[in-house]
Structures are given as structure tokens and as C-alpha cells.
């Protein structure tokens, strides 16, 4: 007997986003989370990039996050600012919002969707067979699931139990990060070699990030470590005391060899860890979840064959590999010394030019992601722009059509030319018109299509004419065979 269709190990941003996606599709999903509460010992990630805000907008919940964060130009590469205010996106900015608040807002949404969370409990192992997965929990309990997804962080017990390799690079640098009070008032600002001091947000404490070289690993940081680190960097510890929390992270860089082993999948930090430069980690995990969720839902309900899950690794593994690559480059560019300073100066000059700026900003924000779905129109495999299209009922935003996490076949040609009857209940047909310019981040203007098939994650699976070839094949590939086939 199956207790749940899907069990998710880990209730951080990736696990909760995945649970929300599955719940929208009507899948019986449950989260197992070791924390007693959603609160974290520190704020961790500090912002959302444009593509993540778009993803949340696709589900109709972006406003919840925008109401509590600060929209601003937060993008950067190795400390060099990147302005995306000219990008063709409704959200051509980043959102300053600490992870502790992001998780709280996301948890409220997941709760509204009725997803159960078992707290103070961890997945410790599993065994799988042709029919499902027996999930072992701390305390000796077991759950039976059709699929198990490890969203349980860089030390993932699920990944280890699956025997998935995690190759990469050991740390070369570590950072202390803390919130604490000080007797003396420090000067706020970033340091050239990394880190800095700023307000914590409550008006009483500071937030401090300190670079440690050689790296420190294997033990929990202390107030003494914080004091010594401040003294080494600033010549004084400012009388630091009463820390709310102190933690340490490194530039360890690793990626799972496979995101799938049978009925077990990996997402977020369980699949990839990397330095925090560019603030890409949380964002990439959320987007892993949105790529996987609808695919897993279709397989669970039997609409699509099991092989659809292989496209999750095929699409998301290269995205993470690119993030690992660019974060390692950013760590190298933060090294002290006149030679690295010279390289940074030249890079800063290049990033002041439009084309290089757009290339790097598109990569950091995720707005330029291009899944390889074959040759064809530039839209194929890229995010669908959030256009204001005109339907018989009036003007609607394309992203509003995706709120239910269902695919959309958008007909922009003569009405009545497309038929999705064999996929009724799986694919929405929207008849609309749009007279404006089609523009993509980095690429610029593209030819207006007559029709597009938009996946639930917002990426375009087919572009063609109303009577053009390939639509049935695309529908079958992504949303299962037609009824009666």
C-alpha cells in the first residue's frame, strides 16, 4: 500500500516549491523535514533573481513576495553591478528578501494547498522496487511512496543512499556569516576581498560576512572566531557580542552525476552545491522544482510514460553545471592581489558595454536559459514572454494562464485552427491576438509566431503555424499520447 504518491525529503525552498507544484496537479505529496519550525538559524540567501520572480508570477503568488521584499538591481558578477532594467521582462529587477522570509511565505502557500509536513523527522534511507519506494525515517518509521525526491541539502542522505556520485572541487575559501550586537559602531560597506558589514534589519544588530583563508571546515564557528575574524579584517572586533547566530560556508563545488536513479530524484542543493557568489543557489533550486513538478505529476497519474522524467536531468544538469562554472570564476576574481585587480578592472570595463552585460546578466538571473529542444524558432526551449494578449474575454497576461500549472496552447492566428481534443483535460487552448513586438532577454527581437505550446514551467515546447507540422508530436512528447491511442 502506498502512503503517498510522492515523498519529499526536505522542506526548504526547493522541497516546498516542488510540493506546491505537485499539489496544484492534484498529486498526493508529503514533506519530511528535520526542523521543528520553518525558522532558520540565520537568513542565508538574500534575494530572488528575475526568472524566479517570473516563476512565482506564473503561479499567481509573486505579489506575496514583492510585498515583503525590496525590488532593486541586486545582480552582480564578482562584485561588479549588472543593471537589467532594460531587459524585456515584467520583472526586470531582483528582489532583496532574506531566505527566512521567502521560506515563511512559501510555506504559507504550501499549507493553503493542503500539503502535510512531518517535522522533526528525517529520511535516513530507502529501498526501491518496480512498484515504489520504501522510505526509512529517523525513529524507525517507514513510508511507502511511488517516488522519492531528495531536497535535503548538500549532505543529502537520499543522494548518499542512492549511491549517486558527487564529484567536484574541495573548498579553497570559507566565509563566516553572523548577526550580532557590537559595543562600537562599525562602518557599513563591502570589502574588496569579499564580505563586509551591514545592518541586520532589526536596528540593533549587524550582519557580518568575513573571508577566511586558509579555509576552515569541520567544526562549528564560535563568537571567538567572529571576534578574531573582525580583528584581522578591520583591526578591531567592534566589541562584538550577543550573536543571534553564526555559521560558516565554503566554496566547495560539486554536482550529482545523475539527478535520477529509478524512482528517486534529486533537486536543489542535494543535486548541486557551489559558492554563493551571484546569489544563484536558492533560485536554481526553485527552478529545479518547477521543471520537475509537472513532469513527475504526469508520470504519477499515468498521462506520460516514465521516460519523461529523464528530461529533468537532461535539462537541469547543464544549467547547474554552468552556475558551478561561473561561481568558481567569481571566487577566483575575488582573490586579493594586484594581478587579479587588473583582471577585474578589465572585466568591469567589458561589463559596462551592453552586449557583455546582457550576456552575463542573462546567465546570472536565469533569463537566458535555453533547453535544447531541437532546431527551430528562437523561442523554442526558452521562457515564454509574459505578454498582454487579447482574448474574446479581454486582455490577459500570458502568465495568468499558467496559474494552475497546466500547459497552454496559445493560438495567435485565425481562431478555430487548432484542436487539442485528444489532449482534453491536459492542455488548455487559448485563442488570442498580439500586435506588439516579441523580444527575448539577450537575444532581442524575434519573429512573431502564429502559435506556441507553453509547458507548465513557462518554457516553449513548440512554435509553428496553425496548420504547421510537429504539434501532435510535441503534445505527445511532453503531455502523453492522445486519448484512445
PyMOL commands that set and color helices and strands:
alter all, ss='L'
color gray80, all
select helices_A, chain A and resi 13-24+50-58+62-66+99-112+157-162+223-234+268-270+281-300+306-333+338-351+354-365+398-402+421-423+471-479
alter helices_A, ss='H'
color red, helices_A
select strands_A, chain A and resi 4-9+29-33+47-48+70-72+76-77+80-81+94-96+116-119+123-129+132-137+142-150+166-169+174-181+189-190+196-199+206-212+241-250+253-256+260-261+264-266+272-273+388-391+394-397+407-411+427-431+438-440+444-446+451-454+460-464
alter strands_A, ss='S'
color yellow, strands_A
deselect
rebuild
show_as cartoon
